Amino acid sequence: MLSRLADALVPAVGRLTVTTDADAELAPGSIVVANHTSLADPAVVLAALHRLGVRPVVMAAAGLWRVPLLGRALALEGHIPVHRGGPRAADALDGAVEALGRGRLVLIYAEGGLPRRTDAAEAAPEAFRSGLSRLVRRSGAPVVPVGQAGARRVTSGSTAKQLAGLFTAPLRRPELHVHVGAPLELTADGAARTEQARTAVTAAWRTAAARLGEPAALAA
């Protein structure tokens, strides 16, 4: 439902385009890693993947499961709540490993949170946390890097600014772009594996941001 809903709603708030590397592949049992810049980007990424014929399960903040109706939908569709810093923190990895073993694709945001910026500009992905590396070690799954750009043009900044951006987006119709890179087999250990994944996601983001003429990508 979430993937179909995203694919229906995203065109109402922006102009989404999608590209892929020539050797990109979204094989069953893959980990999809995307950069996280805005509350809007999960919908943007899900809509892009849906156009490519993929409906992943998402690892997301556990607080979303407390939202009426949304929480029920997330649970029914097998999405994975992430309980940060508590005794249930390891449950998310267990759930992701199980989903990968069943051939599902798992979407993870390895930065673990949103950037603390108020502007709508693009910037390279921030440092990744260790969860992705641990998930790769346990599952052996390939990693598909995804870069998205433009979601901050829909929502970014303070709560008031985000609400204003969301309500005006159907009139502004900002450009949105998602680029899917080639899958990786992360063979390094620990921090090196994490950095290998971040480098690949940064490259995918740079491709997406350059398509939108974002200065941060064009200057690099």
C-alpha positions in Angstrom: 0.0 0.0 0.0 2.7 2.5 0.9 4.6 2.1 -2.4 1.4 2.4 -4.4 0.3 5.4 -2.3 3.6 7.1 -2.7 3.6 6.6 -6.5 0.1 8.2 -6.6 0.8 11.1 -4.3 4.4 12.2 -5.2 3.4 13.4 -8.7 0.9 15.8 -7.0 3.7 17.6 -5.1 6.5 17.5 -7.6 7.9 16.3 -10.9 9.7 13.0 -10.3 12.2 11.5 -12.7 14.2 8.3 -12.2 17.5 7.0 -13.7 19.6 4.0 -13.1 23.2 2.9 -13.8 23.5 0.6 -16.8 24.2 -2.4 -14.5 21.8 -1.5 -11.7 19.8 -4.4 -10.4 17.2 -4.6 -7.7 17.4 -8.3 -7.0 15.3 -10.0 -4.3 17.0 -10.1 -1.0 18.9 -6.8 -1.6 19.5 -3.9 0.9 18.6 -0.6 -0.6 20.4 2.3 1.0 19.3 5.9 0.3 20.4 9.3 1.5 18.1 11.0 4.0 17.5 14.8 3.7 13.8 15.4 4.3 10.6 14.0 5.8 9.4 13.8 2.2 12.2 11.7 0.8 10.9 8.2 1.9 7.8 8.8 -0.3 10.0 10.0 -3.1 12.2 7.0 -3.0 9.3 4.6 -2.6 7.6 6.1 -5.6 10.7 5.8 -7.7 11.3 2.2 -6.7 7.6 1.4 -7.4 8.1 2.7 -11.0 11.0 0.2 -11.3 8.7 -2.6 -10.1 10.0 -2.9 -6.5 8.1 -2.6 -3.2 10.6 -2.8 -0.4 10.0 -3.0 3.3 11.3 0.1 5.1 13.3 0.4 8.3 11.8 3.5 10.0 11.6 5.2 13.4 9.4 3.2 15.7 7.4 6.3 16.6 5.6 6.0 13.3 3.9 2.8 14.5 2.1 4.9 17.1 0.4 7.0 14.5 -3.3 5.9 14.0 -4.0 4.0 10.8 -0.4 4.5 9.6 1.0 2.3 12.3 -1.5 -0.4 11.5 -0.6 -0.3 7.8 3.1 -0.4 8.6 2.7 -3.5 10.7 0.4 -5.3 8.3 2.9 -4.8 5.4 5.9 -6.0 7.4 7.8 -2.7 7.6 10.5 -2.7 10.4 10.3 -0.4 13.4 13.7 0.9 14.7 13.8 1.4 18.4 16.9 3.5 19.0 19.0 3.3 22.1 16.8 0.9 24.0 16.6 -2.8 24.8 14.7 -3.4 21.6 17.3 -1.8 19.3 18.5 -5.2 18.1 15.0 -6.2 17.0 15.3 -4.1 13.8 18.3 -6.0 12.6 16.6 -9.3 13.4 13.5 -8.2 11.4 15.6 -7.0 8.5 17.6 -10.3 8.3 14.4 -12.3 8.3 12.8 -10.1 5.5 16.0 -10.4 3.4 15.9 -14.2 3.9 12.4 -14.2 2.5 13.5 -12.4 -0.6 12.2 -9.0 0.3 14.1 -5.8 -0.4 14.9 -3.7 2.7 15.2 0.1 2.5 17.5 1.5 5.1 18.6 5.1 5.9 22.1 4.6 7.2 22.6 8.1 8.3 20.1 7.4 11.0 18.4 10.9 11.0 17.8 14.1 9.2 20.4 16.9 8.7 20.1 19.8 11.1 19.9 22.5 8.4 17.1 24.9 7.7 17.9 25.7 4.0 16.4 23.8 1.1 19.8 23.1 -0.6 21.3 19.7 -1.3 24.4 18.4 0.5 26.3 15.1 0.4 25.2 12.3 2.8 26.4 12.6 6.3 28.3 9.9 8.2 26.6 6.5 8.2 25.9 4.6 11.4 27.0 1.1 12.0 23.6 -0.6 11.5 24.1 -1.1 7.8 27.5 -2.8 8.2 26.1 -5.1 10.9 23.1 -6.0 8.6 25.4 -6.8 5.7 27.6 -8.9 8.0 24.6 -10.9 9.2 22.8 -11.3 6.0 25.5 -11.3 3.3 23.0 -9.3 1.1 24.1 -7.1 -1.7 23.7 -3.3 -1.2 22.0 -1.1 -3.8 23.0 2.6 -3.4 20.2 5.1 -4.1 20.6 8.9 -4.3 17.6 11.2 -4.2 17.6 15.0 -4.6 14.9 17.6 -4.5 12.9 16.4 -1.5 14.1 19.3 0.6 12.3 21.5 -1.9 9.1 19.9 -0.7 9.8 19.9 3.1 12.8 21.3 5.0 13.6 23.6 8.0 11.3 24.4 10.9 8.0 22.8 11.4 6.2 25.9 10.1 8.4 26.0 7.1 7.9 22.3 6.4 4.1 22.6 6.6 4.2 25.6 4.3 6.4 23.8 1.8 4.1 20.8 1.8 1.0 22.9 1.2 2.6 25.0 -1.6 4.4 22.1 -3.3 1.4 21.2 -5.6 1.6 24.8 -6.9 5.4 25.0 -7.1 5.8 21.5 -8.6 9.5 21.2 -7.6 11.7 18.8 -9.5 12.6 15.6 -7.8 15.2 13.0 -9.0 16.2 9.5 -7.9 19.2 7.6 -9.2 19.8 3.9 -8.6 23.3 2.7 -8.7 24.8 -0.7 -9.4 24.7 -3.3 -6.5 27.8 -3.7 -4.3 29.2 -6.7 -2.5 30.7 -5.0 0.6 33.8 -7.1 1.4 35.6 -4.8 3.7 35.2 -4.9 7.5 33.6 -2.6 10.0 34.2 1.1 9.4 35.6 0.5 6.0 32.5 -1.4 4.9 30.4 1.5 6.2 32.5 4.1 4.3 32.4 2.0 1.1 28.6 2.1 1.2 28.5 5.9 1.9 30.8 6.5 -1.0 28.5 4.7 -3.4 25.4 6.4 -2.0 27.2 9.8 -2.3 27.9 9.0 -6.0 24.3 8.2 -6.6 23.2 11.4 -4.8 25.7 13.4 -6.9 24.1 12.1 -10.1 20.6 12.9 -8.9 21.5 16.4 -7.6 23.4 17.2 -10.8 20.3 16.4 -12.8 18.5 19.2 -10.8 21.4 21.6 -11.2 22.2 21.6 -7.5 25.3 23.7 -6.8 26.7 21.2 -4.2 26.8 18.5 -6.9 28.0 20.6 -9.8 30.9 22.2 -7.8 32.4 18.8 -6.7 
